[in-house]
Each structure stands twice: as C-alpha cells, then as structure tokens.
Amino acid sequence: MKLTFLGTGGVTAAPLFGCSCQACGRARLETRFRRAPCSALIEVGGERILLDAGLPLLTERFQPGELTRILLTHYHMDHVQGLFALRWGMGKPIPVWGPPDERGCDDLFKHPGLLNFRPALTPFVPQQFGELQVIALPLQHSRLTYGYLFDWQGTRLAWLCDTCGLPPDTAEFLRGQQIDQLIIDCNDPPRVDARNHNDVTRALATIASLQPRQAWLTHLSHEMDNWLRENSLPTAIRPAYDGLTLGMGVDQAVIV
C-alpha cells in the first residue's frame, strides 16, 4: 500500500495571502515549503483512491480512468472544491463516498455530473474496496466528519482529519487496533481554546493514547510551521509535507 500526501495544509497554510511571517516568506521563496489543501492518494492493487478533493485542479492532475473512487472526510469547501470542475467531465462515473451530510456542499448533490455519490459508509463497519479494507470513523469538527482506518494485509493506517480530539466511541475503537501509521490533524501551535482542529498539544495527546508505530501531522497552518521552526517533536512523530509518499508493507513503512 502506498499513500502520497497531495496536500498538507489547512485554510491558513503557508503562504497565506498578505502574511509576512517567516513561514509564509519561506514558502514564497521555496515551493517545497508550500502546503496545498489537505488530501492524499492511496494506491494498492488496482485501487487508486483520492482521499478528499480540495485540490482545485484535479482535472489537470488526473487522467480519465485513473481514480477508482473518492473518499471524502466532510463537505467543507477546502475538502471538496476540486469536485466542482471534475463533475462536468466526460467518461466513466467516479464513485464518491462521504459522511451522511444531507447539506453536502452547494449544489454537488443536485448536479453531480460524473460523480456517483454512494450511500455513506456505516461507522465502525468494514467495507472492502478491492484488497483494501476501509472503516469510517466519526470525528469532532464543526460539521459531520469521518476519518478512516485503512487495513491492507494487516497493515493499518488511520487518517484523522479534520478533528479536535476524538469522540469517545472512535477513541475506544482505535485503542483496540494496532496502528502502524497515524495521520492526524495538527492545525495549530499550543492553544487554550482549540475547537474545530487539534492544536499540537491535543494532537500529541491523541497520538500518545493510540500508540501508533509512526505518526504524521497534517492540516498544518502557517502558525504551526512557525512553531515547528523553533520546537522539536517526540521521536516517531513528524510533520508531513506535500509530495511525501509512504510505502507500507507488512512489517514497516518507508518514505519513497
């Protein structure tokens, strides 16, 4: 199984319009420090699954037939905006799964085009997509949001974004799993009043509770990038970056 981070930023990621902080200045000078909207591509067997669709130019990044399906965490614009152009394309319909949010985003449900919106996955119930088992996990955000646990031949990867802490049922379920790779929302440096996204204190507490072999921070803001310039993270916890690819086997994950 291979996961590629297509984007690792939140809506205030570097470079942020009008901001002259160190992280934003660095991102303007060096493209490797820029962060696109949070999303990933999962490849295993014949499956190529797009996880969230916030990249605005999906129609240029992928060719017709390359994506077998799309999984959405929720229907905020920064996680679905790429679908608005993609839907008017031609070719084979693309199956799309997301949480059972009747509002969706704007008119996506009314005018889906080639997007084939499917019934939502039932939380904590495994769904098989080819060789990959997927389990939807309710998260804590400002609207209905799912994380996902991916299992390939016993190798487990948990994607927990967007969230602030975890609902008790999700936390209890994940504590019963051996998680090899944990990818978690870490939008902000330490905050007292975090509400819709983890700050680093809450993200680290969740990681400590779930005890994965390796953890990656994503949905990072420019403020979080500035914090990372001056602070270190515990062993086996690293900030993800756009373009990073994890190749996961039965025994370990490697950076490709």
C-alpha positions in Angstrom: 0.0 0.0 0.0 1.3 3.5 -0.9 0.0 6.8 0.4 1.1 10.1 -1.2 0.3 13.4 0.6 -1.1 15.6 -2.2 -1.7 18.5 0.3 -0.9 19.0 4.0 -2.3 22.5 4.7 -5.4 24.0 6.2 -7.1 27.1 5.0 -4.4 29.3 6.7 -1.5 27.3 5.4 1.7 28.9 4.1 1.9 31.0 2.1 -1.1 32.9 3.4 -2.3 35.9 1.4 -1.0 39.1 2.8 1.1 37.5 5.6 4.8 38.4 6.0 5.7 35.8 8.7 8.8 33.7 8.4 6.9 30.6 7.3 4.9 32.4 4.6 8.1 34.2 3.3 9.9 30.9 3.1 7.0 29.3 1.3 7.0 32.1 -1.3 10.7 31.6 -2.0 10.8 27.8 -2.0 8.0 25.7 -3.4 8.8 22.7 -1.2 7.6 24.6 1.8 4.1 25.4 0.3 1.1 23.5 1.5 -1.9 22.7 -0.7 -5.3 21.7 0.8 -5.2 18.6 2.9 -5.6 15.4 0.7 -3.9 12.2 -0.3 -3.8 9.4 -2.9 -3.9 5.8 -1.7 -2.7 3.1 -4.1 -3.0 -0.6 -3.5 -3.6 -3.4 -6.0 -5.9 -2.0 -8.7 -7.2 0.7 -6.4 -6.3 4.4 -6.7 -8.4 6.2 -4.1 -8.4 10.0 -3.7 -8.8 11.0 -0.1 -10.5 14.4 -0.1 -10.8 16.6 -3.1 -9.7 20.0 -2.0 -7.1 20.4 -4.8 -8.6 22.9 -7.2 -7.0 21.4 -10.4 -8.0 17.7 -10.1 -8.9 17.8 -13.8 -5.2 18.5 -14.7 -3.6 16.3 -12.1 -5.5 13.1 -13.0 -6.4 11.5 -16.3 -9.8 9.9 -17.0 -10.0 6.5 -15.5 -7.1 6.9 -13.1 -9.2 7.3 -10.0 -11.2 4.2 -8.9 -13.1 6.1 -6.2 -13.1 9.2 -4.0 -13.5 9.2 -0.2 -14.5 12.5 1.5 -14.0 13.3 5.1 -16.6 16.1 5.0 -18.2 18.8 2.9 -16.3 21.9 3.8 -15.1 23.7 0.6 -11.4 23.2 1.2 -12.0 19.4 1.1 -14.3 19.3 -2.0 -13.6 22.3 -4.2 -11.9 20.2 -6.9 -15.1 18.3 -7.5 -16.9 21.3 -8.9 -14.8 21.2 -12.2 -14.3 17.5 -12.2 -18.0 16.7 -12.2 -18.6 18.3 -15.6 -16.0 16.0 -17.3 -16.8 13.1 -19.6 -16.3 9.4 -19.2 -16.9 6.7 -16.7 -18.7 7.8 -13.5 -16.4 8.1 -10.4 -17.9 6.6 -7.2 -17.8 9.0 -4.2 -18.3 8.2 -0.6 -18.6 10.7 2.3 -20.4 11.1 5.6 -24.2 11.2 5.5 -24.4 15.0 5.5 -27.7 16.0 3.7 -26.4 19.5 3.0 -23.4 18.4 1.2 -21.6 21.4 -0.4 -23.5 23.9 -2.6 -25.2 22.0 -5.5 -22.9 19.0 -5.7 -25.7 16.6 -4.9 -28.2 18.3 -7.2 -25.8 18.4 -10.2 -23.3 15.6 -9.7 -22.3 15.1 -13.3 -20.0 12.2 -13.5 -19.7 12.0 -9.7 -21.6 8.9 -8.5 -22.4 9.7 -4.8 -22.9 6.5 -3.0 -24.6 5.7 0.4 -22.4 6.6 3.3 -20.3 4.0 5.0 -21.6 2.8 8.4 -19.2 3.8 11.2 -17.0 1.1 12.5 -18.3 -1.4 9.9 -15.6 -2.7 7.5 -16.1 -2.0 3.8 -13.9 -3.9 1.2 -12.5 -1.9 -1.8 -10.5 -4.5 -3.7 -7.6 -5.6 -1.5 -8.2 -2.7 0.9 -10.5 -2.7 3.9 -11.9 0.7 5.0 -13.6 1.6 8.2 -15.3 5.0 8.7 -14.6 6.8 12.0 -16.7 9.7 13.3 -14.6 12.7 14.2 -15.2 16.0 16.1 -15.5 19.0 13.8 -17.8 21.9 13.0 -19.9 19.6 10.7 -20.3 15.9 10.3 -16.9 14.4 9.5 -15.4 11.0 9.0 -11.9 9.8 9.5 -10.9 6.4 8.0 -8.9 3.3 9.1 -7.3 1.5 6.2 -6.2 -2.1 6.5 -4.1 -3.9 3.9 -3.0 -7.4 4.8 -2.8 -6.5 8.5 -1.0 -3.1 7.9 -3.2 -0.4 9.4 -3.2 3.3 8.6 -5.5 5.8 10.3 -6.4 9.1 8.8 -7.9 11.5 11.4 -8.6 14.9 9.8 -10.4 17.3 10.4 -10.9 16.9 14.1 -10.4 18.4 17.6 -9.7 15.4 19.9 -11.8 12.3 19.2 -15.3 11.2 20.1 -15.3 8.6 22.9 -16.5 5.7 20.6 -13.8 6.4 18.0 -11.1 6.7 20.6 -12.1 3.4 22.2 -12.3 1.7 18.8 -8.8 2.8 17.8 -7.3 1.9 21.1 -8.2 -1.7 20.3 -6.2 -1.6 17.0 -2.5 -1.9 16.2 -2.0 1.2 14.2 1.2 1.3 12.0 0.8 4.8 10.6 -1.4 7.6 12.1 -2.0 10.8 10.2 -3.6 13.4 12.3 -4.9 17.0 12.2 -2.5 19.4 13.8 -3.6 22.8 12.6 -2.2 25.0 15.4 0.5 25.6 17.9 -0.5 25.2 21.5 -3.8 26.9 22.2 -6.2 27.0 25.2 -9.3 27.4 23.1 -8.9 24.9 20.2 -12.4 24.0 18.9 -12.6 22.6 15.4 -9.0 21.5 14.8 -6.3 20.0 17.0 -3.5 22.2 18.3 -0.2 20.4 18.8 -0.9 19.6 22.5 -4.2 17.8 21.6 -2.6 16.0 18.6 0.3 14.7 20.7 -2.1 13.6 23.5 -4.2 11.6 20.9 -1.0 10.0 19.5 0.1 9.0 23.0 -3.2 7.5 23.7 -3.3 5.4 20.4 0.4 4.4 20.4 1.0 4.1 16.6 4.3 3.0 15.3 4.7 6.2 13.4 2.6 9.4 13.4 2.4 12.3 10.8 1.0 15.7 11.4 -1.1 17.3 8.7 -3.6 20.1 8.0 -0.8 22.5 9.2 -1.2 26.3 9.3 1.5 28.9 8.8 1.4 29.4 12.5 2.2 25.7 13.1 5.0 25.9 10.6 6.5 28.8 12.5 6.2 26.8 15.7 8.0 23.9 14.1 10.9 26.1 13.2 11.6 26.6 16.9 10.4 23.4 18.5 11.0 19.7 18.2 8.6 16.8 18.1 8.9 13.5 20.0 10.5 10.5 18.3 8.4 8.8 15.7 6.2 11.9 15.1 6.9 14.1 12.1 5.2 16.9 10.1 4.1 15.7 6.7 4.8 17.7 3.6 3.3 17.9 0.1 4.6 15.1 -2.1 5.7 12.8 0.7 5.0 9.2 -0.2 4.7 6.4 2.4 5.2 2.8 1.1 3.6 0.4 3.6 4.4 -3.3 3.8 3.5 -5.9 6.2 6.5 -5.1 8.5 7.1 -1.4 8.1 6.6 1.9 6.3 9.3 3.6 4.2 9.5 7.0 2.7 9.6 6.6 -1.1 
